[in-house]
Amino acid sequence: MGTLEYNSSHPPIHIDDATLAHVKVIIGTKLRRQESFMMTWLSPTGDSSGRMTAWVHPSIPLVLAFDDQKMPSIDRARIARMMDGLNAHGELVIDTLSDS
C-alpha cells in the first residue's frame, strides 16, 4: 500500500501500489503538459468528511511513496481508460481505480 501526499496539508492518501503506479503516469502526463485537474478520493475511516477533492496543479508539491521497491507493471489499456475518464469529466476519481 503506497501513499500519495499532496501539498503536505492533509494526511497522505493510501493507494495500492498497482493503482498508484498508474495514477503516477496520469498525473505526470497531465502536469508535464501544464494541465491542472481535480482529483477525488475517499477520506480515511473515521474522518468527518466522506470524500475529499483537490485541485492538482504543477506548482503544488506532490510526493508518491511506494511500499514495494519493485515497480508494478503498467497496463496501457488501464492508462487509456483512466485518461479517457479524466479528460471526459475533468476529474481523476481514485476510489474507483482499483476496480479498473
N, CA, C and O atoms as CSV, one atom per row, in Angstrom:
chain,resi,resn,atom,element,x,y,z
A,1,MET,N,N,0.842,-1.168,0.000
A,1,MET,CA,C,0.000,0.000,0.000
A,1,MET,C,C,0.886,1.229,0.000
A,1,MET,O,O,1.590,1.489,0.976
A,2,GLY,N,N,0.859,1.975,-1.071
A,2,GLY,CA,C,1.646,3.189,-1.183
A,2,GLY,C,C,0.865,4.400,-0.717
A,2,GLY,O,O,-0.281,4.278,-0.285
A,3,THR,N,N,1.481,5.567,-0.801
A,3,THR,CA,C,0.813,6.802,-0.410
A,3,THR,C,C,1.061,7.895,-1.429
A,3,THR,O,O,2.091,7.917,-2.103
A,4,LEU,N,N,0.107,8.794,-1.532
A,4,LEU,CA,C,0.226,9.986,-2.341
A,4,LEU,C,C,0.024,11.151,-1.390
A,4,LEU,O,O,-1.044,11.285,-0.793
A,5,GLU,N,N,1.033,11.990,-1.244
A,5,GLU,CA,C,0.926,13.146,-0.362
A,5,GLU,C,C,0.921,14.400,-1.219
A,5,GLU,O,O,1.866,14.666,-1.961
A,6,TYR,N,N,-0.152,15.162,-1.107
A,6,TYR,CA,C,-0.339,16.332,-1.948
A,6,TYR,C,C,-0.334,17.588,-1.098
A,6,TYR,O,O,-1.209,17.752,-0.248
A,7,ASN,N,N,0.594,18.448,-1.294
A,7,ASN,CA,C,0.706,19.744,-0.643
A,7,ASN,C,C,0.950,19.644,0.864
A,7,ASN,O,O,0.889,20.667,1.546
A,8,SER,N,N,1.212,18.501,1.390
A,8,SER,CA,C,1.547,18.277,2.800
A,8,SER,C,C,0.549,18.873,3.781
A,8,SER,O,O,0.899,19.081,4.942
A,9,SER,N,N,-0.675,19.155,3.364
A,9,SER,CA,C,-1.638,19.785,4.250
A,9,SER,C,C,-2.613,18.793,4.877
A,9,SER,O,O,-3.310,19.140,5.831
A,10,HIS,N,N,-2.674,17.609,4.380
A,10,HIS,CA,C,-3.568,16.580,4.895
A,10,HIS,C,C,-2.784,15.286,5.023
A,10,HIS,O,O,-1.691,15.162,4.470
A,11,PRO,N,N,-3.339,14.319,5.752
A,11,PRO,CA,C,-2.658,13.019,5.776
A,11,PRO,C,C,-2.553,12.466,4.357
A,11,PRO,O,O,-3.378,12.794,3.505
A,12,PRO,N,N,-1.555,11.637,4.098
A,12,PRO,CA,C,-1.406,11.085,2.744
A,12,PRO,C,C,-2.598,10.210,2.362
A,12,PRO,O,O,-3.300,9.678,3.221
A,13,ILE,N,N,-2.806,10.077,1.073
A,13,ILE,CA,C,-3.848,9.218,0.524
A,13,ILE,C,C,-3.237,7.825,0.375
A,13,ILE,O,O,-2.190,7.684,-0.258
A,14,HIS,N,N,-3.862,6.800,0.938
A,14,HIS,CA,C,-3.346,5.436,0.838
A,14,HIS,C,C,-3.955,4.760,-0.397
A,14,HIS,O,O,-5.174,4.683,-0.549
A,15,ILE,N,N,-3.076,4.279,-1.263
A,15,ILE,CA,C,-3.477,3.669,-2.534
A,15,ILE,C,C,-2.615,2.434,-2.754
A,15,ILE,O,O,-1.412,2.462,-2.499
A,16,ASP,N,N,-3.223,1.349,-3.227
A,16,ASP,CA,C,-2.408,0.163,-3.505
A,16,ASP,C,C,-1.363,0.504,-4.561
A,16,ASP,O,O,-1.596,1.341,-5.432
A,17,ASP,N,N,-0.203,-0.158,-4.472
A,17,ASP,CA,C,0.938,0.171,-5.337
A,17,ASP,C,C,0.606,0.092,-6.825
A,17,ASP,O,O,1.067,0.930,-7.599
A,18,ALA,N,N,-0.184,-0.897,-7.238
A,18,ALA,CA,C,-0.505,-1.035,-8.662
A,18,ALA,C,C,-1.311,0.163,-9.153
A,18,ALA,O,O,-1.030,0.709,-10.220
A,19,THR,N,N,-2.302,0.567,-8.384
A,19,THR,CA,C,-3.102,1.732,-8.763
A,19,THR,C,C,-2.257,2.993,-8.707
A,19,THR,O,O,-2.353,3.842,-9.594
A,20,LEU,N,N,-1.423,3.126,-7.665
A,20,LEU,CA,C,-0.564,4.299,-7.529
A,20,LEU,C,C,0.380,4.440,-8.718
A,20,LEU,O,O,0.642,5.555,-9.170
A,21,ALA,N,N,0.890,3.330,-9.225
A,21,ALA,CA,C,1.781,3.372,-10.387
A,21,ALA,C,C,1.053,3.953,-11.602
A,21,ALA,O,O,1.638,4.711,-12.376
A,22,HIS,N,N,-0.217,3.597,-11.763
A,22,HIS,CA,C,-0.995,4.116,-12.885
A,22,HIS,C,C,-1.364,5.583,-12.657
A,22,HIS,O,O,-1.331,6.382,-13.592
A,23,VAL,N,N,-1.712,5.936,-11.429
A,23,VAL,CA,C,-2.013,7.323,-11.085
A,23,VAL,C,C,-0.777,8.198,-11.340
A,23,VAL,O,O,-0.895,9.331,-11.808
A,24,LYS,N,N,0.394,7.664,-11.029
A,24,LYS,CA,C,1.651,8.390,-11.260
A,24,LYS,C,C,1.811,8.750,-12.734
A,24,LYS,O,O,2.196,9.874,-13.057
A,25,VAL,N,N,1.523,7.820,-13.617
A,25,VAL,CA,C,1.641,8.072,-15.056
A,25,VAL,C,C,0.644,9.147,-15.487
A,25,VAL,O,O,0.991,10.056,-16.241
A,26,ILE,N,N,-0.592,9.039,-15.006
A,26,ILE,CA,C,-1.633,10.005,-15.381
A,26,ILE,C,C,-1.273,11.401,-14.876
A,26,ILE,O,O,-1.308,12.366,-15.640
A,27,ILE,N,N,-0.928,11.509,-13.597
A,27,ILE,CA,C,-0.581,12.816,-13.034
A,27,ILE,C,C,0.648,13.393,-13.734
A,27,ILE,O,O,0.670,14.575,-14.077
A,28,GLY,N,N,1.658,12.573,-13.945
A,28,GLY,CA,C,2.863,13.039,-14.634
A,28,GLY,C,C,2.569,13.555,-16.027
A,28,GLY,O,O,3.116,14.577,-16.444
A,29,THR,N,N,1.719,12.865,-16.740
A,29,THR,CA,C,1.358,13.274,-18.103
A,29,THR,C,C,0.634,14.611,-18.087
A,29,THR,O,O,0.971,15.518,-18.848
A,30,LYS,N,N,-0.361,14.727,-17.217
A,30,LYS,CA,C,-1.135,15.971,-17.168
A,30,LYS,C,C,-0.272,17.163,-16.725
A,30,LYS,O,O,-0.343,18.237,-17.322
A,31,LEU,N,N,0.531,16.971,-15.692
A,31,LEU,CA,C,1.333,18.089,-15.193
A,31,LEU,C,C,2.465,18.468,-16.140
A,31,LEU,O,O,2.841,19.638,-16.223
A,32,ARG,N,N,3.006,17.494,-16.848
A,32,ARG,CA,C,4.047,17.791,-17.835
A,32,ARG,C,C,3.478,18.684,-18.945
A,32,ARG,O,O,4.192,19.502,-19.524
A,33,ARG,N,N,2.197,18.515,-19.227
A,33,ARG,CA,C,1.517,19.341,-20.233
A,33,ARG,C,C,0.999,20.661,-19.641
A,33,ARG,O,O,0.355,21.449,-20.333
A,34,GLN,N,N,1.289,20.891,-18.351
A,34,GLN,CA,C,0.800,22.078,-17.640
A,34,GLN,C,C,-0.724,22.100,-17.558
A,34,GLN,O,O,-1.333,23.169,-17.595
A,35,GLU,N,N,-1.341,20.920,-17.447
A,35,GLU,CA,C,-2.795,20.801,-17.358
A,35,GLU,C,C,-3.183,20.496,-15.916
A,35,GLU,O,O,-2.791,19.461,-15.377
A,36,SER,N,N,-3.937,21.373,-15.294
A,36,SER,CA,C,-4.452,21.151,-13.951
A,36,SER,C,C,-5.752,20.351,-14.039
A,36,SER,O,O,-6.403,20.322,-15.083
A,37,PHE,N,N,-6.121,19.702,-12.932
A,37,PHE,CA,C,-7.350,18.909,-12.904
A,37,PHE,C,C,-7.750,18.644,-11.458
A,37,PHE,O,O,-6.970,18.879,-10.535
A,38,MET,N,N,-8.971,18.154,-11.271
A,38,MET,CA,C,-9.467,17.775,-9.958
A,38,MET,C,C,-9.108,16.314,-9.696
A,38,MET,O,O,-9.096,15.494,-10.613
A,39,MET,N,N,-8.815,15.999,-8.434
A,39,MET,CA,C,-8.556,14.622,-8.016
A,39,MET,C,C,-9.390,14.374,-6.760
A,39,MET,O,O,-9.324,15.147,-5.804
A,40,THR,N,N,-10.173,13.298,-6.763
A,40,THR,CA,C,-11.075,12.987,-5.662
A,40,THR,C,C,-10.764,11.604,-5.119
A,40,THR,O,O,-10.433,10.688,-5.871
A,41,TRP,N,N,-10.875,11.462,-3.791
A,41,TRP,CA,C,-10.633,10.172,-3.138
A,41,TRP,C,C,-11.504,10.067,-1.902
A,41,TRP,O,O,-12.004,11.074,-1.399
A,42,LEU,N,N,-11.685,8.842,-1.409
A,42,LEU,CA,C,-12.435,8.616,-0.184
A,42,LEU,C,C,-11.590,9.037,1.003
A,42,LEU,O,O,-10.388,8.771,1.036
A,43,SER,N,N,-12.208,9.693,1.983
A,43,SER,CA,C,-11.495,10.088,3.194
A,43,SER,C,C,-11.187,8.865,4.041
A,43,SER,O,O,-11.899,7.864,3.965
A,44,PRO,N,N,-10.126,8.937,4.853
A,44,PRO,CA,C,-9.802,7.809,5.722
A,44,PRO,C,C,-10.947,7.503,6.681
A,44,PRO,O,O,-11.705,8.397,7.059
A,45,THR,N,N,-11.066,6.256,7.066
A,45,THR,CA,C,-12.090,5.844,8.020
A,45,THR,C,C,-11.952,6.677,9.285
A,45,THR,O,O,-10.848,6.871,9.793
A,46,GLY,N,N,-13.074,7.164,9.786
A,46,GLY,CA,C,-13.050,7.984,10.990
A,46,GLY,C,C,-12.954,9.469,10.714
A,46,GLY,O,O,-13.141,10.272,11.627
A,47,ASP,N,N,-12.670,9.856,9.484
A,47,ASP,CA,C,-12.615,11.266,9.118
A,47,ASP,C,C,-14.054,11.774,8.994
A,47,ASP,O,O,-14.937,11.020,8.586
A,48,SER,N,N,-14.295,13.013,9.332
A,48,SER,CA,C,-15.654,13.560,9.306
A,48,SER,C,C,-16.196,13.728,7.891
A,48,SER,O,O,-17.410,13.691,7.694
A,49,SER,N,N,-15.332,13.910,6.911
A,49,SER,CA,C,-15.796,14.040,5.530
A,49,SER,C,C,-15.719,12.688,4.832
A,49,SER,O,O,-14.809,11.902,5.094
A,50,GLY,N,N,-16.666,12.420,3.950
A,50,GLY,CA,C,-16.702,11.141,3.261
A,50,GLY,C,C,-15.823,11.087,2.019
A,50,GLY,O,O,-15.439,10.012,1.558
A,51,ARG,N,N,-15.517,12.248,1.494
A,51,ARG,CA,C,-14.768,12.324,0.243
A,51,ARG,C,C,-13.996,13.630,0.225
A,51,ARG,O,O,-14.460,14.642,0.749
A,52,MET,N,N,-12.834,13.605,-0.373
A,52,MET,CA,C,-12.030,14.824,-0.479
A,52,MET,C,C,-11.684,15.061,-1.944
A,52,MET,O,O,-11.524,14.115,-2.714
A,53,THR,N,N,-11.571,16.319,-2.318
A,53,THR,CA,C,-11.190,16.692,-3.672
A,53,THR,C,C,-10.104,17.757,-3.588
A,53,THR,O,O,-10.181,18.680,-2.777
A,54,ALA,N,N,-9.094,17.615,-4.437
A,54,ALA,CA,C,-8.010,18.598,-4.503
A,54,ALA,C,C,-7.848,19.055,-5.947
A,54,ALA,O,O,-8.081,18.291,-6.884
A,55,TRP,N,N,-7.449,20.294,-6.109
A,55,TRP,CA,C,-7.098,20.836,-7.409
A,55,TRP,C,C,-5.620,20.527,-7.619
A,55,TRP,O,O,-4.772,21.019,-6.874
A,56,VAL,N,N,-5.309,19.727,-8.614
A,56,VAL,CA,C,-3.924,19.331,-8.885
A,56,VAL,C,C,-3.346,20.315,-9.894
A,56,VAL,O,O,-3.875,20.508,-10.989
A,57,HIS,N,N,-2.239,20.930,-9.483
A,57,HIS,CA,C,-1.612,21.981,-10.283
A,57,HIS,C,C,-0.097,21.762,-10.279
A,57,HIS,O,O,0.447,21.309,-9.273
A,58,PRO,N,N,0.590,22.071,-11.371
A,58,PRO,CA,C,2.038,21.837,-11.445
A,58,PRO,C,C,2.862,22.525,-10.355
A,58,PRO,O,O,3.959,22.059,-10.046
A,59,SER,N,N,2.377,23.607,-9.769
A,59,SER,CA,C,3.174,24.329,-8.778
A,59,SER,C,C,3.020,23.791,-7.351
A,59,SER,O,O,3.706,24.260,-6.443
A,60,ILE,N,N,2.134,22.817,-7.142
A,60,ILE,CA,C,1.878,22.305,-5.792
A,60,ILE,C,C,2.678,21.013,-5.594
A,60,ILE,O,O,2.621,20.114,-6.434
A,61,PRO,N,N,3.421,20.920,-4.490
A,61,PRO,CA,C,4.262,19.730,-4.241
A,61,PRO,C,C,3.452,18.435,-4.172
A,61,PRO,O,O,2.345,18.400,-3.635
A,62,LEU,N,N,4.025,17.391,-4.720
A,62,LEU,CA,C,3.392,16.073,-4.773
A,62,LEU,C,C,4.453,15.016,-4.509
A,62,LEU,O,O,5.515,15.030,-5.131
A,63,VAL,N,N,4.170,14.094,-3.584
A,63,VAL,CA,C,5.096,13.005,-3.272
A,63,VAL,C,C,4.342,11.690,-3.374
A,63,VAL,O,O,3.294,11.523,-2.749
A,64,LEU,N,N,4.868,10.757,-4.156
A,64,LEU,CA,C,4.299,9.419,-4.257
A,64,LEU,C,C,5.296,8.445,-3.646
A,64,LEU,O,O,6.454,8.392,-4.061
A,65,ALA,N,N,4.851,7.680,-2.666
A,65,ALA,CA,C,5.730,6.720,-1.988
A,65,ALA,C,C,5.157,5.322,-2.157
A,65,ALA,O,O,4.025,5.051,-1.757
A,66,PHE,N,N,5.947,4.440,-2.753
A,66,PHE,CA,C,5.527,3.063,-2.984
A,66,PHE,C,C,6.013,2.183,-1.835
A,66,PHE,O,O,7.119,2.369,-1.327
A,67,ASP,N,N,5.181,1.225,-1.431
A,67,ASP,CA,C,5.530,0.311,-0.358
A,67,ASP,C,C,6.610,-0.670,-0.809
A,67,ASP,O,O,7.533,-0.981,-0.056
A,68,ASP,N,N,6.488,-1.149,-2.032
A,68,ASP,CA,C,7.414,-2.140,-2.576
A,68,ASP,C,C,8.479,-1.440,-3.421
A,68,ASP,O,O,8.177,-0.480,-4.130
A,69,GLN,N,N,9.711,-1.914,-3.350
A,69,GLN,CA,C,10.779,-1.316,-4.151
A,69,GLN,C,C,10.628,-1.631,-5.638
A,69,GLN,O,O,11.074,-0.857,-6.485
A,70,LYS,N,N,10.003,-2.760,-5.955
A,70,LYS,CA,C,9.803,-3.151,-7.352
A,70,LYS,C,C,8.539,-2.469,-7.878
A,70,LYS,O,O,7.459,-2.618,-7.306
A,71,MET,N,N,8.685,-1.724,-8.967
A,71,MET,CA,C,7.534,-1.031,-9.554
A,71,MET,C,C,6.581,-2.020,-10.216
A,71,MET,O,O,7.023,-2.922,-10.929
A,72,PRO,N,N,5.285,-1.860,-9.989
A,72,PRO,CA,C,4.305,-2.714,-10.669
A,72,PRO,C,C,4.341,-2.457,-12.173
A,72,PRO,O,O,4.745,-1.383,-12.617
A,73,SER,N,N,3.923,-3.433,-12.939
A,73,SER,CA,C,3.872,-3.246,-14.389
A,73,SER,C,C,2.705,-2.319,-14.734
A,73,SER,O,O,1.692,-2.276,-14.036
A,74,ILE,N,N,2.876,-1.592,-15.813
A,74,ILE,CA,C,1.865,-0.632,-16.262
A,74,ILE,C,C,1.057,-1.255,-17.391
A,74,ILE,O,O,1.614,-1.777,-18.357
A,75,ASP,N,N,-0.253,-1.191,-17.256
A,75,ASP,CA,C,-1.190,-1.700,-18.254
A,75,ASP,C,C,-1.637,-0.519,-19.123
A,75,ASP,O,O,-2.356,0.364,-18.656
A,76,ARG,N,N,-1.212,-0.510,-20.370
A,76,ARG,CA,C,-1.514,0.614,-21.263
A,76,ARG,C,C,-3.014,0.811,-21.447
A,76,ARG,O,O,-3.475,1.946,-21.568
A,77,ALA,N,N,-3.783,-0.276,-21.469
A,77,ALA,CA,C,-5.234,-0.163,-21.625
A,77,ALA,C,C,-5.847,0.520,-20.397
A,77,ALA,O,O,-6.773,1.321,-20.524
A,78,ARG,N,N,-5.330,0.201,-19.223
A,78,ARG,CA,C,-5.812,0.840,-17.992
A,78,ARG,C,C,-5.491,2.333,-18.002
A,78,ARG,O,O,-6.330,3.151,-17.622
A,79,ILE,N,N,-4.286,2.690,-18.434
A,79,ILE,CA,C,-3.902,4.095,-18.555
A,79,ILE,C,C,-4.848,4.815,-19.515
A,79,ILE,O,O,-5.301,5.923,-19.224
A,80,ALA,N,N,-5.143,4.204,-20.637
A,80,ALA,CA,C,-6.038,4.818,-21.627
A,80,ALA,C,C,-7.428,5.030,-21.037
A,80,ALA,O,O,-8.026,6.085,-21.249
A,81,ARG,N,N,-7.962,4.040,-20.293
A,81,ARG,CA,C,-9.280,4.182,-19.672
A,81,ARG,C,C,-9.273,5.308,-18.630
A,81,ARG,O,O,-10.203,6.112,-18.561
A,82,MET,N,N,-8.219,5.351,-17.830
A,82,MET,CA,C,-8.123,6.383,-16.807
A,82,MET,C,C,-8.025,7.769,-17.439
A,82,MET,O,O,-8.700,8.697,-16.994
A,83,MET,N,N,-7.202,7.920,-18.459
A,83,MET,CA,C,-7.022,9.207,-19.114
A,83,MET,C,C,-8.308,9.626,-19.831
A,83,MET,O,O,-8.675,10.801,-19.809
A,84,ASP,N,N,-8.989,8.674,-20.463
A,84,ASP,CA,C,-10.265,8.985,-21.116
A,84,ASP,C,C,-11.279,9.504,-20.100
A,84,ASP,O,O,-11.972,10.488,-20.360
A,85,GLY,N,N,-11.369,8.844,-18.939
A,85,GLY,CA,C,-12.292,9.283,-17.893
A,85,GLY,C,C,-11.940,10.657,-17.358
A,85,GLY,O,O,-12.820,11.492,-17.150
A,86,LEU,N,N,-10.653,10.895,-17.134
A,86,LEU,CA,C,-10.194,12.191,-16.639
A,86,LEU,C,C,-10.481,13.291,-17.657
A,86,LEU,O,O,-10.973,14.360,-17.295
A,87,ASN,N,N,-10.184,13.039,-18.901
A,87,ASN,CA,C,-10.403,14.050,-19.931
A,87,ASN,C,C,-11.893,14.311,-20.163
A,87,ASN,O,O,-12.282,15.434,-20.483
A,88,ALA,N,N,-12.726,13.281,-20.004
A,88,ALA,CA,C,-14.169,13.430,-20.217
A,88,ALA,C,C,-14.831,14.210,-19.078
A,88,ALA,O,O,-15.755,14.990,-19.310
A,89,HIS,N,N,-14.351,13.993,-17.837
A,89,HIS,CA,C,-15.013,14.578,-16.673
A,89,HIS,C,C,-14.192,15.660,-15.976
A,89,HIS,O,O,-14.721,16.376,-15.126
A,90,GLY,N,N,-12.910,15.792,-16.320
A,90,GLY,CA,C,-12.059,16.787,-15.681
A,90,GLY,C,C,-11.671,16.422,-14.265
A,90,GLY,O,O,-11.207,17.270,-13.502
A,91,GLU,N,N,-11.861,15.149,-13.908
A,91,GLU,CA,C,-11.612,14.720,-12.537
A,91,GLU,C,C,-11.082,13.288,-12.513
A,91,GLU,O,O,-11.610,12.407,-13.191
A,92,LEU,N,N,-10.040,13.073,-11.731
A,92,LEU,CA,C,-9.492,11.750,-11.518
A,92,LEU,C,C,-10.045,11.250,-10.185
A,92,LEU,O,O,-9.700,11.786,-9.132
A,93,VAL,N,N,-10.909,10.216,-10.224
A,93,VAL,CA,C,-11.534,9.686,-9.011
A,93,VAL,C,C,-10.777,8.436,-8.607
A,93,VAL,O,O,-10.921,7.384,-9.229
A,94,ILE,N,N,-9.970,8.556,-7.564
A,94,ILE,CA,C,-9.057,7.487,-7.165
A,94,ILE,C,C,-9.772,6.287,-6.547
A,94,ILE,O,O,-9.332,5.155,-6.749
A,95,ASP,N,N,-10.855,6.494,-5.804
A,95,ASP,CA,C,-11.512,5.382,-5.126
A,95,ASP,C,C,-12.147,4.376,-6.079
A,95,ASP,O,O,-12.500,3.279,-5.646
A,96,THR,N,N,-12.305,4.701,-7.342
A,96,THR,CA,C,-12.867,3.768,-8.300
A,96,THR,C,C,-11.801,3.088,-9.152
A,96,THR,O,O,-12.122,2.225,-9.969
A,97,LEU,N,N,-10.534,3.467,-8.971
A,97,LEU,CA,C,-9.492,2.984,-9.888
A,97,LEU,C,C,-9.009,1.580,-9.591
A,97,LEU,O,O,-8.502,0.915,-10.494
A,98,SER,N,N,-9.146,1.096,-8.352
A,98,SER,CA,C,-8.676,-0.241,-8.015
A,98,SER,C,C,-9.439,-1.311,-8.774
A,98,SER,O,O,-8.928,-2.409,-8.995
A,99,ASP,N,N,-10.667,-0.989,-9.175
A,99,ASP,CA,C,-11.510,-1.946,-9.894
A,99,ASP,C,C,-11.268,-1.916,-11.396
A,99,ASP,O,O,-11.854,-2.715,-12.128
A,100,SER,N,N,-10.420,-1.015,-11.868
A,100,SER,CA,C,-10.197,-0.858,-13.325
A,100,SER,C,C,-9.433,-2.019,-13.898
A,100,SER,O,O,-9.162,-2.048,-15.099
